[in-house]
Amino acid sequence: MTHHKKPELSRRIARIEGHVRAIRRMIEEDKSYPDIVHQVTAVRASLDSLIQVIVDDLIEYYVSHSGNANANKVAIELKETFSRIL
């Protein structure tokens, strides 16, 4: 990892942790399942976003070190492909 995205990753993880703590509280407080599922969905979306940042960072790192003249085009294609998967 290039680590230049480390602060962003830390912020995202902190938000995910907050969501997970909220889910635990909701379960302990006997909140409705639809409300809990809504919160779980938010965690899943946050995890997907975290993965996207990591994958983008990895792609940028390897492409920038490839020495390939088409590196930017390849990076864009890879990022678009991964964003469709996630």
Secondary structure by P-SEA (a helix, b strand, c coil): ccccaaaaaaaaaaaaaaaaaaaaaaaaacccaaaaaaaaaaaaaaaaaaaaaaaaaaaaaaaaaccccaaaaaaaaaaaaaaaac
